[in-house]
Amino acid sequence: MTPGARRVLEAAGRLFYERGIHAVGVDLIAAEAGVTKKTLYDRFGSKDQVVVEYLADRDERWRAFLAARLQEAAPEPEASVPAVFEASRAWAAKRSGKGCSMVKAHAEISDPAHPAYAIITGQKAWMLGLFADLVKGHAPDAEADARLARSLMLLHEGALVAHGLGLFPDPIGQAREEARRLLAAAG
C-alpha cells in the first residue's frame, strides 16, 4: 500500500468512526489525508471500497490484538473467555470510545448487497465462532455449549454498545463478571 493510500485509510477510519460513514464524503477524506480526490479514486476506485478497506483493516487489527491477549491467557474457558472481555475493554479504552465500529457501520450499512456488509457480519460471525471454540466441551453437551457461546456473544456485544452509550461505568467489566457466572453455572 502506498503512503498516500495509507493516509487515506487512516483519515477515513478516523472520520467514519467519529462522524459516520454516510456523513463523510471523499472530498473531506482526501483533504484530511493530504491527497487529491483523483489519488483517492486511483487507489480505491470508490468510496465504498474505502469503507471496505477501513472495516477490513480495523477487523484485522482487532483480531491480532485479541489473539495476542488470548495467547497470554490459559486455554481453559475460565481464563480465556474473561480474556476476550479484558481485550475488548483495553481496545475500547484506546480505540472505541463511541462503541464498536462494526455495530456503528451496520447501523448505516444493512444492505447485504453492499460490499462492506460481508465484513461487518463476518466479524460478528467470527466472534461467535471464537466463543464457541473457547467453550467447546465446557457444558454438558454440544447444544449447551452452543447456547453458552451465544449468551457470551450477547453479553459481549451488549457491553460494547453500552460502552459506546456511556450510560453506566465499566459495562465491559460487568459483562466479564456475568460471563464468569455463566461459565461457572454451565460447568
C-alpha positions as CSV (number, residue, x, y, z in Angstrom):
1,M,0.0,0.0,0.0
2,T,1.3,3.4,-0.9
3,P,1.9,6.1,1.7
4,G,-1.0,8.1,0.2
5,A,-3.3,5.2,0.3
6,R,-2.4,4.5,4.0
7,R,-3.1,8.2,4.8
8,V,-6.5,7.9,3.1
9,L,-7.4,4.8,5.2
10,E,-6.2,6.5,8.4
11,A,-8.2,9.7,7.7
12,A,-11.2,7.7,6.5
13,G,-11.1,5.5,9.6
14,R,-11.0,8.4,11.9
15,L,-13.7,10.3,10.1
16,F,-16.0,7.4,9.6
17,Y,-15.8,6.4,13.2
18,E,-16.3,9.9,14.6
19,R,-18.9,11.2,12.1
20,G,-20.4,8.3,10.4
21,I,-19.9,6.7,7.0
22,H,-22.7,8.5,5.2
23,A,-21.8,11.8,6.7
24,V,-18.2,11.8,5.3
25,G,-17.5,12.4,1.7
26,V,-14.5,11.7,-0.4
27,D,-13.6,15.4,-0.6
28,L,-13.2,15.5,3.2
29,I,-11.3,12.2,3.3
30,A,-8.9,13.4,0.5
31,A,-8.3,16.8,2.3
32,E,-7.7,15.2,5.6
33,A,-5.3,12.7,4.0
34,G,-3.4,15.4,2.1
35,V,-4.1,13.7,-1.3
36,T,-6.2,14.7,-4.3
37,K,-9.6,13.2,-4.9
38,K,-8.1,11.7,-8.1
39,T,-5.5,9.9,-5.9
40,L,-8.2,8.5,-3.7
41,Y,-10.1,7.2,-6.7
42,D,-6.9,5.9,-8.3
43,R,-6.1,3.9,-5.2
44,F,-9.5,2.7,-4.2
45,G,-11.9,3.2,-7.1
46,S,-14.9,4.3,-4.9
47,K,-15.9,5.5,-1.5
48,D,-17.5,2.0,-1.0
49,Q,-14.1,0.4,-1.4
50,V,-12.6,2.9,1.1
51,V,-15.3,1.7,3.5
52,V,-14.5,-1.9,2.8
53,E,-10.7,-1.3,3.4
54,Y,-11.3,0.7,6.6
55,L,-13.5,-2.1,8.1
56,A,-11.2,-4.9,6.9
57,D,-8.2,-3.1,8.4
58,R,-10.0,-2.5,11.7
59,D,-11.1,-6.1,11.9
60,E,-7.6,-7.4,11.1
61,R,-6.1,-5.2,13.8
62,W,-8.8,-6.3,16.3
63,R,-8.2,-10.0,15.6
64,A,-4.4,-9.6,16.0
65,F,-4.9,-7.6,19.2
66,L,-7.2,-10.3,20.6
67,A,-5.0,-13.2,19.5
68,A,-2.1,-11.7,21.4
69,R,-4.3,-11.4,24.6
70,L,-5.6,-14.9,24.2
71,Q,-2.0,-16.3,23.9
72,E,-1.3,-14.8,27.3
73,A,-4.4,-16.5,28.9
74,A,-4.7,-20.1,30.0
75,P,-6.7,-22.2,27.5
76,E,-9.4,-23.1,29.9
77,P,-12.7,-21.2,29.4
78,E,-12.5,-19.7,32.9
79,A,-9.4,-17.8,31.8
80,S,-9.8,-17.4,28.0
81,V,-13.4,-16.1,28.0
82,P,-12.7,-13.3,30.5
83,A,-9.5,-12.5,28.5
84,V,-11.8,-11.7,25.5
85,F,-13.7,-9.2,27.6
86,E,-10.5,-7.7,29.0
87,A,-9.1,-7.3,25.5
88,S,-12.3,-5.6,24.5
89,R,-12.1,-3.3,27.5
90,A,-8.5,-2.4,26.6
91,W,-9.3,-1.9,22.9
92,A,-12.4,0.2,23.7
93,A,-10.4,2.4,26.1
94,K,-7.9,3.4,23.4
95,R,-9.8,3.0,20.1
96,S,-13.6,2.8,20.6
97,G,-14.9,5.5,22.8
98,K,-18.2,5.5,20.8
99,G,-18.7,1.8,20.7
100,C,-18.0,-1.0,18.2
101,S,-17.0,0.2,14.8
102,M,-18.8,-2.8,13.2
103,V,-22.0,-2.1,15.0
104,K,-21.8,1.6,14.1
105,A,-21.1,0.6,10.4
106,H,-24.1,-1.8,10.4
107,A,-26.4,1.0,11.6
108,E,-25.6,2.6,8.3
109,I,-25.0,-0.4,6.0
110,S,-27.7,-3.0,6.4
111,D,-28.0,-4.0,2.7
112,P,-26.4,-7.4,2.2
113,A,-25.5,-6.3,-1.4
114,H,-23.2,-3.6,-0.1
115,P,-19.5,-4.7,-0.3
116,A,-18.8,-3.9,3.3
117,Y,-21.8,-5.9,4.7
118,A,-19.9,-9.2,4.5
119,I,-17.0,-7.8,6.5
120,I,-19.4,-6.4,9.2
121,T,-21.4,-9.6,9.6
122,G,-18.3,-11.8,9.1
123,Q,-16.5,-10.1,12.0
124,K,-19.5,-10.8,14.3
125,A,-19.8,-14.4,13.0
126,W,-16.1,-14.8,13.7
127,M,-16.6,-13.6,17.3
128,L,-19.5,-16.1,17.8
129,G,-17.2,-18.8,16.4
130,L,-14.4,-17.8,18.8
131,F,-16.7,-18.0,21.8
132,A,-17.9,-21.4,20.6
133,D,-14.3,-22.6,20.2
134,L,-13.4,-21.3,23.7
135,V,-16.2,-23.1,25.5
136,K,-16.3,-26.3,23.4
137,G,-16.7,-29.2,25.8
138,H,-17.3,-26.9,28.8
139,A,-21.1,-27.5,29.1
140,P,-22.7,-31.0,29.5
141,D,-23.5,-31.3,25.7
142,A,-22.9,-29.7,22.3
143,E,-26.3,-27.8,22.4
144,A,-25.5,-26.4,25.9
145,D,-22.1,-25.3,24.6
146,A,-23.8,-23.5,21.6
147,R,-26.2,-21.8,24.0
148,L,-23.3,-20.7,26.2
149,A,-21.4,-19.3,23.2
150,R,-24.4,-17.4,22.1
151,S,-25.0,-16.0,25.6
152,L,-21.4,-14.9,25.8
153,M,-21.7,-13.2,22.4
154,L,-24.8,-11.4,23.6
155,L,-23.0,-10.2,26.7
156,H,-20.0,-9.1,24.7
157,E,-21.9,-7.2,22.1
158,G,-24.3,-5.6,24.6
159,A,-21.3,-4.5,26.6
160,L,-19.7,-2.8,23.6
161,V,-22.9,-1.0,22.8
162,A,-23.4,0.1,26.5
163,H,-19.7,1.3,26.5
164,G,-20.4,3.5,23.5
165,L,-23.5,4.9,25.1
166,G,-21.7,5.7,28.3
167,L,-24.8,5.1,30.4
168,F,-23.0,3.5,33.4
169,P,-19.4,2.8,34.3
170,D,-17.5,-0.2,33.0
171,P,-20.1,-2.2,31.2
172,I,-17.4,-4.5,29.7
173,G,-16.1,-5.3,33.1
174,Q,-19.6,-6.0,34.3
175,A,-20.2,-8.3,31.3
176,R,-16.9,-10.1,32.0
177,E,-18.2,-10.9,35.5
178,E,-21.5,-12.1,34.1
179,A,-19.6,-14.3,31.7
180,R,-17.7,-15.8,34.6
181,R,-21.0,-16.6,36.3
182,L,-22.4,-18.2,33.2
183,L,-19.2,-20.3,32.8
184,A,-19.5,-21.5,36.5
185,A,-23.2,-22.4,36.1
186,A,-22.5,-24.3,32.8
187,G,-19.5,-26.3,34.0
